[in-house]
Amino acid sequence: MADRDKCFSVNAIVVLLVAHFCASVASTGLRNLSLSIKPPWVRRGQEAQLHCQYEMEGTPLYSVKWYRGTLEFYRYSPFENPPAKIFPFTGIKVDMTVSNATHVTLRNVGFNLSGNFTCEVTADAPSFYTGVATNVLTVVELPHSPPTLWTEHTKYDPGDILRANCSTPPSKPGATITFLLNSMTVSSIQSRVISKFLLHS
Protein backbone atom coordinates (compact mmCIF):
# COMPACT_ATOMS: atom_id res chain seq x y z
CA MET A 1 0.00 0.00 0.00
CA ALA A 2 2.87 2.35 0.83
CA ASP A 3 4.53 1.57 -2.50
CA ARG A 4 1.30 2.43 -4.33
CA ASP A 5 1.08 5.77 -2.47
CA LYS A 6 4.66 6.53 -3.46
CA CYS A 7 3.85 5.65 -7.05
CA PHE A 8 0.85 7.98 -7.05
CA SER A 9 2.97 10.75 -5.51
CA VAL A 10 5.70 10.38 -8.12
CA ASN A 11 3.12 10.36 -10.92
CA ALA A 12 1.45 13.46 -9.49
CA ILE A 13 4.78 15.26 -9.30
CA VAL A 14 5.59 14.33 -12.91
CA VAL A 15 2.19 15.56 -14.08
CA LEU A 16 2.63 18.83 -12.19
CA LEU A 17 6.10 19.34 -13.66
CA VAL A 18 4.86 18.69 -17.19
CA ALA A 19 1.91 21.04 -16.65
CA HIS A 20 4.25 23.71 -15.27
CA PHE A 21 6.60 23.30 -18.25
CA CYS A 22 3.72 23.59 -20.74
CA ALA A 23 2.38 26.65 -18.95
CA SER A 24 5.84 28.23 -18.99
CA VAL A 25 6.21 27.62 -22.73
CA ALA A 26 2.73 28.96 -23.41
CA SER A 27 3.37 32.05 -21.30
CA THR A 28 6.48 33.17 -23.18
CA GLY A 29 4.23 34.93 -25.70
CA LEU A 30 6.85 34.66 -28.47
CA ARG A 31 7.12 32.15 -31.26
CA ASN A 32 7.99 31.67 -34.97
CA LEU A 33 10.93 34.07 -34.76
CA SER A 34 12.99 34.44 -37.94
CA LEU A 35 15.13 37.02 -39.73
CA SER A 36 15.13 37.55 -43.50
CA ILE A 37 17.46 39.84 -45.47
CA LYS A 38 16.54 41.09 -48.94
CA PRO A 39 18.48 40.87 -51.04
CA PRO A 40 20.94 38.52 -49.27
CA TRP A 41 23.60 39.67 -51.79
CA VAL A 42 23.45 43.46 -52.09
CA ARG A 43 25.61 45.73 -54.24
CA ARG A 44 27.79 48.27 -52.47
CA GLY A 45 26.01 51.61 -52.21
CA GLN A 46 22.54 50.05 -52.48
CA GLU A 47 20.00 49.36 -49.70
CA ALA A 48 19.21 46.22 -47.72
CA GLN A 49 15.88 45.30 -46.12
CA LEU A 50 15.98 43.41 -42.81
CA HIS A 51 12.71 41.80 -41.69
CA CYS A 52 12.35 40.32 -38.20
CA GLN A 53 9.25 38.10 -38.15
CA TYR A 54 7.66 36.93 -34.90
CA GLU A 55 4.33 36.25 -33.21
CA MET A 56 3.63 37.64 -29.72
CA GLU A 57 0.42 35.64 -29.04
CA GLY A 58 -1.24 38.46 -27.11
CA THR A 59 1.78 39.33 -24.97
CA PRO A 60 2.96 42.96 -25.29
CA LEU A 61 6.29 43.60 -27.00
CA TYR A 62 9.01 44.95 -24.71
CA SER A 63 11.78 45.59 -27.23
CA VAL A 64 13.44 44.57 -30.48
CA LYS A 65 17.22 45.01 -30.64
CA TRP A 66 19.26 44.79 -33.83
CA TYR A 67 22.92 43.78 -33.95
CA ARG A 68 25.67 43.62 -36.56
CA GLY A 69 27.93 40.97 -35.07
CA THR A 70 27.87 41.69 -31.32
CA LEU A 71 27.28 45.46 -31.56
CA GLU A 72 23.77 46.92 -31.26
CA PHE A 73 22.89 49.56 -33.86
CA TYR A 74 19.08 49.92 -33.64
CA ARG A 75 16.43 49.40 -30.96
CA TYR A 76 12.67 49.63 -30.97
CA SER A 77 10.89 49.91 -27.58
CA PRO A 78 7.16 50.69 -27.96
CA PHE A 79 6.83 52.02 -24.40
CA GLU A 80 9.60 54.61 -24.81
CA ASN A 81 9.30 58.04 -26.40
CA PRO A 82 10.48 58.06 -29.10
CA PRO A 83 10.23 54.29 -29.53
CA ALA A 84 13.13 54.01 -32.01
CA LYS A 85 16.77 54.62 -31.13
CA ILE A 86 19.99 54.44 -33.16
CA PHE A 87 23.42 53.53 -31.77
CA PRO A 88 26.63 54.66 -33.52
CA PHE A 89 28.08 52.05 -35.88
CA THR A 90 30.56 52.93 -38.62
CA GLY A 91 29.04 52.38 -42.05
CA ILE A 92 25.46 51.70 -40.90
CA LYS A 93 22.86 54.20 -42.08
CA VAL A 94 19.37 53.31 -40.82
CA ASP A 95 16.45 54.92 -42.63
CA MET A 96 14.28 55.86 -39.66
CA THR A 97 11.31 56.78 -41.85
CA VAL A 98 10.72 53.15 -42.86
CA SER A 99 12.19 51.27 -39.87
CA ASN A 100 9.99 49.99 -37.05
CA ALA A 101 9.33 47.02 -34.74
CA THR A 102 9.74 44.46 -37.53
CA HIS A 103 11.66 46.16 -40.36
CA VAL A 104 15.01 47.93 -40.66
CA THR A 105 16.21 49.53 -43.89
CA LEU A 106 19.93 50.14 -44.37
CA ARG A 107 21.00 52.72 -46.96
CA ASN A 108 24.27 52.94 -48.88
CA VAL A 109 25.77 49.72 -47.51
CA GLY A 110 29.53 49.17 -47.61
CA PHE A 111 31.75 46.09 -47.57
CA ASN A 112 32.25 46.35 -43.80
CA LEU A 113 28.60 45.38 -43.26
CA SER A 114 29.07 41.89 -44.70
CA GLY A 115 28.46 39.36 -41.93
CA ASN A 116 25.91 38.28 -39.34
CA PHE A 117 22.88 40.40 -38.44
CA THR A 118 20.71 39.52 -35.44
CA CYS A 119 17.32 40.64 -34.15
CA GLU A 120 16.65 40.06 -30.46
CA VAL A 121 12.97 40.15 -29.47
CA THR A 122 11.88 40.44 -25.82
CA ALA A 123 8.34 39.99 -24.53
CA ASP A 124 7.00 42.26 -21.78
CA ALA A 125 6.23 41.25 -18.18
CA PRO A 126 5.78 38.86 -16.60
CA SER A 127 7.90 36.49 -18.73
CA PHE A 128 10.39 38.91 -20.35
CA TYR A 129 11.16 35.95 -22.58
CA THR A 130 13.86 36.72 -25.18
CA GLY A 131 14.44 35.06 -28.55
CA VAL A 132 17.10 35.72 -31.21
CA ALA A 133 17.32 35.12 -34.95
CA THR A 134 20.42 35.54 -37.12
CA ASN A 135 21.05 35.79 -40.86
CA VAL A 136 23.93 36.75 -43.15
CA LEU A 137 24.28 39.82 -45.37
CA THR A 138 26.89 39.85 -48.13
CA VAL A 139 27.90 43.10 -49.82
CA VAL A 140 29.31 42.72 -53.35
CA GLU A 141 30.56 44.85 -56.22
CA LEU A 142 29.95 43.77 -59.81
CA PRO A 143 32.27 44.60 -62.72
CA HIS A 144 31.25 47.91 -64.30
CA SER A 145 31.95 46.73 -67.85
CA PRO A 146 32.39 43.46 -69.80
CA PRO A 147 35.75 41.66 -69.83
CA THR A 148 38.31 42.44 -72.53
CA LEU A 149 40.13 39.71 -74.48
CA TRP A 150 43.59 40.09 -76.05
CA THR A 151 45.34 37.52 -78.26
CA GLU A 152 48.91 37.59 -79.52
CA HIS A 153 47.79 37.04 -83.12
CA THR A 154 44.54 37.26 -85.04
CA LYS A 155 45.13 34.12 -87.13
CA TYR A 156 46.60 30.77 -86.14
CA ASP A 157 47.62 27.59 -87.97
CA PRO A 158 47.23 24.09 -86.52
CA GLY A 159 49.98 23.44 -83.98
CA ASP A 160 50.54 27.14 -83.16
CA ILE A 161 50.72 28.29 -79.55
CA LEU A 162 47.89 30.63 -78.61
CA ARG A 163 48.54 33.20 -75.94
CA ALA A 164 45.58 35.23 -74.69
CA ASN A 165 44.74 37.58 -71.85
CA CYS A 166 41.29 38.21 -70.38
CA SER A 167 40.90 41.19 -68.06
CA THR A 168 37.89 42.22 -65.99
CA PRO A 169 37.21 45.42 -64.04
CA PRO A 170 37.48 45.26 -60.22
CA SER A 171 34.81 43.26 -58.42
CA LYS A 172 34.14 41.69 -55.05
CA PRO A 173 34.23 38.75 -54.82
CA GLY A 174 36.70 38.45 -57.67
CA ALA A 175 35.35 37.40 -61.07
CA THR A 176 35.74 33.79 -62.20
CA ILE A 177 37.35 33.66 -65.64
CA THR A 178 36.95 30.64 -67.94
CA PHE A 179 38.59 30.35 -71.38
CA LEU A 180 36.75 28.55 -74.16
CA LEU A 181 38.38 27.40 -77.39
CA ASN A 182 35.99 26.21 -80.10
CA SER A 183 33.29 25.97 -77.40
CA MET A 184 35.51 23.71 -75.27
CA THR A 185 36.79 24.75 -71.85
CA VAL A 186 40.55 25.30 -71.65
CA SER A 187 42.15 23.37 -68.82
CA SER A 188 43.01 25.48 -65.76
CA ILE A 189 46.52 24.00 -65.95
CA GLN A 190 47.05 25.96 -69.15
CA SER A 191 45.81 29.27 -67.75
CA ARG A 192 46.81 31.54 -64.87
CA VAL A 193 44.78 34.10 -62.90
CA ILE A 194 46.47 37.32 -61.78
CA SER A 195 44.66 39.65 -59.40
CA LYS A 196 45.69 43.29 -59.81
CA PHE A 197 42.83 45.24 -58.27
CA LEU A 198 41.55 45.74 -54.74
CA LEU A 199 38.27 47.37 -53.75
CA HIS A 200 37.89 49.34 -50.56
CA SER A 201 34.78 50.11 -48.57
Secondary structure, DSSP 8 states (H G I E B T S, - for coil): -HHHHHHHHHHHHHHHHHHHHHHHHHHT--EEEEEEEESSEEETTS-EEEEEEEE-TT--EEEEEEEETTEEEEEE-TTSSSSEEE---TT--B-TTS--SSEEEE-S--GGG-EEEEEEEEE-TTT--EEEEEEEEEEEB--SS--EEEES-S---TT----EEEE----BS------EETTEE--GGG-----------
